Amino acid sequence: MLPRRKNMVNLPPEECPLHLCMSVIGGRWTPAIIWYLSLGPRRFSELKDDIQGVSAKVLTTRLKTLEADGVINREVVPTSPPSVEYSLTELGLELKPAIEAIVAVGHRLKERKNP
């Protein structure tokens, strides 16, 4: 029988940086929101059109959560009627390379499934 190896990460899961980051960007729609906002500010309706299949309720919830986590900014634009624009914060922009890496792997996985 092989000896059991000890975990080299000595942090509890709630303090693990990987666990914390994945709790922020994990979920079905969050990476897509970050992806589209990495291209520039977007209004709610634009994001809703960009992300096919997301409901308005879920998009609203995800945007509020990302704002609370400091990943996105929510700015009320003084138009008539008022509109809201979302953009990435500096912290959110730091997630862009991670999302791009996930997209690159996604392209390679897609090529393997559809040669």
PyMOL commands that set and color helices and strands:
alter all, ss='L'
color gray80, all
select helices_A, chain A and resi 13-15+17-25+30-37+44-50+56-68+90-94+96-113
alter helices_A, ss='H'
color red, helices_A
select strands_A, chain A and resi 42-43+72-77+83-88
alter strands_A, ss='S'
color yellow, strands_A
deselect
rebuild
show_as cartoon
